[in-house]
Amino acid sequence: MQLNDTATWTKFLTWIKQQQSQPEPLLLIHDVDPDGVSSGKILLEALQKIGISISQRLPGNERNNLFNESTLKIIKENNITTILTTDINLFSSGYLQKQEELKGITFIVFDHHEAPLNVPPSILYFHPLPTFGFPDSGQYCTSKLVYDLLSNLVDLHELDWVASIGIIADANYKTWHELVDQTLQKLELPITKNPFDSKLARVGTYLSYALITNEKAAREAIEIYFNSSSYQQALEGLEKFSGVEKEFNKWMHNWAQHAEYHHDVIFVHLKSKYKINSIFSSKLSFKDPSTTYVVYSPNHKDKDILNFSLRRQDGKIDISKILKTMVLQIPGMTGGGHKQASGAQCQRQDFPKFKELFLQLHQAQTKV
C-alpha cells in the first residue's frame, strides 16, 4: 500500500532511530480479540527484528478504562516513556480523561476504529484512512495494518500466518483473500469456502474461546500465542481451550429457536455462560451476508445490562452509523465499531426502545 501520511511515518522512523541508540522502557497494550493480539504479536516481533525490545506488555481488558490505577502504576514503576497500542480506540479508552497523568508520554497508535477529527501532537497515529487513504477502515484490520507498515522496515513473511488469523477473525477475508489464500497455499492447507472453516481460522477461534472463558485462560492463551513460532505450535497450544466449542456449536445449530425476524434484520437472544456474542454473530453473518444480525445477551457482570454484537457483511447497511444516532437518543447506551461489525450496550429496560429505534434507522438506510 502507498503511504499517504509520510509526516507521521517520518516521525516514527525518527523514534525508531532514537530507540535504537538510546533505548527507553516501552509498554505495548493490545486489544483482547484475535486481531488485537495478532497485531500486537506482529508489532512486537517486527520491532525485535530491528533491535527494539518491548519492556512491558498488557492486554487491554478494560477498553473504556484502559488507564486504570493498575496500568498507571505499571507505567510509573517502569518509567515508561512510550506506549504502543494495537487495535484499541485510544480516544474512547479513557485516555482523554487521563491526559494529565499521561503527560510526557509518547503514544504510537495502530488502529482501524473510527478516526478522530484531531490527533494530539504527542500521538503518532496510524490508521487505514489517513495512513493509506483506505476509506473502509472496518475492512483493514489492525493485523494487516501493522503487517503492511512494518514490512517497509523488515521482512515479515514468516508472520503472514499471524496477519491472516487477524484478517479472518475480523471478517476482512473478502478484502485480503489473496494474502490469506497465498498463506494457506504456502502452508499446504486447503482453502475453504467459508474462511472461518480454515485451519488458520481455528487458531483464532481457539484463541477467542480462551479470551471469553475467564481472565486466567485469557492470559495463558495470549502467552501461548505470543510465544508460538508457527501456526502448528499455536494450534497445538490453544487446543486445550476447545471446550467452549460444544456450547458454540449448540447455538449455531439452534439459534433460530431464539430469533425474532424483521425482514432483513434478525434479533437473536443468546443465553450462554460464555461470552460468545462476537464470534457467534460473525460466523452467523457469513451464512447470509445480506441479513443484519443483532445478537444480544445479558452482561455477565450485570444482568441489568444487555450486550449486543451486530453484523452485516454485504456492506449495504452502516451499523456503526446507526449506533451513533442511537447513543444520542437512549440514555446510558454505548456503541460503535465498524460499518459491518459493531458492538453496543444498553440497560435491559431500554431494549424495546433499542429495537424500535434500530429498526427505524435500519429501514431508513435501506430506502436510501
Buried (B, 14 or more C-beta within 10 A) or exposed (E): BEBBBEEBBEBBEEBBEEBEEEEEBBBBBBBBBBBBBBBBBBBBBBBEEEEBEBBBBBBBBBBEBBBEEEBBEBBEEEEBBBBBBBBBBBBBBBBEEBEEEBEEBBBBBBBBBBBBEEBEEEBBBBBBBBBBEBEBBBBBBBBBBBBBBBBEBEEBEEBBBBBBBBBBBBBBBBBBBEBBBBBBEEBEBEEEEEBBBBBBBBBBBBBBBBBBBEEEBBBBBBEBBBEBEEBEBBBBBBEBBBEBBEBBEEBBEEBEEEBEEBEBBBBBBBEBEBBBBBBBBBBBBBEBBEBBBBBBBBEEEEEEBBBBBBBBBBEBBBBBBBBBBBBEEBEEBBBBBBBBBBBBBBBBEBBEBBBEBBBEBBEEBEEE
